[in-house]
Amino acid sequence: MTTPIIIDGYCRVSTDPQEENYSLDEQERCIREYCASNGFIVGIIHREVWSGYQYRERDKLSLVRERYQTGKIQGVVVRTFDRLSRKQVHVAVLMEEMEHFGAILYSVKEDMDAQDPMSQFIRMVLAFVAEMEREKIMDRTMTGRTNAVKQGNMKAVSARKLRYGYQWADTSRASIILNEAEADIVRWMAESYADGTSSFAICQILTDRGVPSPSGKDWRECTIIRTLSDRRITGESAQVFVNKAKRYKTHHDTLDVPDGTFPAIISTELFERIQHRMEFNKAQASRCSKAPEEFLLRAGYVRCSVCGWGMGAKMPSIGSFVYRCRKHGSIASKALDTAIWSKIEQLADHVSLIEQALQLATDDTKLQRDMAAIEASIERWQRSAANYLGDLEDSNLTGESRAGIRKLMNDANIMVNKLEAERAQLTSGLFNREREEAAYQEILGWCKTVKEARGKLSYQRKRDFLDLLGVVVTVQYDKAKMTSAYDMYVRLPALQALISLPETVSDSCNAHTVV
């Protein structure tokens, strides 16, 4: 009896509107018809909206990889190979990985024998063509937007919703004018901040007055700072395409915008006062404290139970150090740190459960699998380059034949360079993982030591222990009793069951609720 072949379908459209893609519905229809005509059993049809220039970031593609790596499916079908990826090096990695796990890649419109070496070579060529087409699309997009800015096209200056305080003059979007109501708010924010009012206080005042924020939700400090940091509110020396974040697929050259494109809301002098104060606040921020080891749970381990945000480490000039939620309350850091570490020391006695927690914390082998696939691809392309070099030693080769083989060898070496660059990106992630695992093993050895003989863990190892267990501490407040209760959670349920909850910290530890 023939074993049924289970195939997953993968459909993708790009986030770039300038790419002409077949719809997800059309791709799925083609895939289902292909599977039916070839007698394949359809497992899951994965539909994703993502750039074809990335592959590790795609959740649906990651699920496809997990399914063929675990043997749940025997192949993957796409409408065309560029749906899998528009980058040649990524296609090479994915094909190498599929071959290693015994999965076959099928294409509806570029149907070829998956086991034939020539077909695999043609797939590489198609992937190369797709990558070149992607580069052309990116170049056309960048050139078009750059030329539009130089010609004064306001749509290119701000294609999406305009910044707070501005609006389009009319539906043609030919020019930008002030939104007077919002501009008045910006002026008030600027003058208040420059005169010493904190961004947090400005948020509270705007929220209390019922002033709608740009998003329509409550005002946030980052919104205030972003608005007051934007030089466009001065109407002078504005620029576009200044954000060069790695997450963006295209990086335009930064361009100057003619003065007056954005009408001035505040003066240049007021703007400079604001920037000076922001620089001063940044230098004096508590996160720049010279005593970070005073707070074991800083940077995300302790959270406010009301809003869910991480509580900041605060070092007041008078009184105890505290973890503070600016909206809802605070709790003495020393008392909380001591109580949490005491519980962790009790959990450390359960060595077998700590070993399970360690396994849970290090169970993700995704980076290692990616590295293995890349290493295999590098080895294959290096062999190809060496074979082409050997072919060139044949004295019978002349003219176009020799030139063709030399071109193939050059392409193979280029692929090796691209794959090695991809490997370098993963290496840093693996190095961090190795450091974590080494720290976890050191902590496990500490736990296995007889309790009376255990030495003190360093501050960093204590925080590594928090990571290993997945510790999260949430704080609740009782305004009437002037107390704060806290809950402690860890990742492993068996360890969580050993933690007695809840605990309360009294006012003797300076816990208090914000009024």
PEZIJO-V334991 format. One record per helix or strand of 3 or more residues. SS is the DSSP state (H for helix, E for strand). FROM is the first residue (numbers start at 0). TO is the last residue. If there is no record, write none. Layout:
BEGIN
((SS:FROM:TO) (SS:FROM:TO))
END
This chain:
BEGIN
((E:5:12) (H:23:37) (E:40:48) (H:58:68) (E:74:77) (H:80:83) (H:87:99) (E:103:106) (H:116:149) (H:153:156) (E:165:167) (E:175:177) (H:179:193) (H:198:208) (H:220:228) (H:230:233) (H:267:283) (H:285:287) (H:291:293) (E:301:303) (E:311:313) (E:321:324) (E:328:331) (H:332:346) (H:350:360) (H:365:391) (H:398:447) (H:450:452) (H:458:468) (E:471:477) (E:482:488) (H:492:495) (E:502:504) (H:506:508))
END
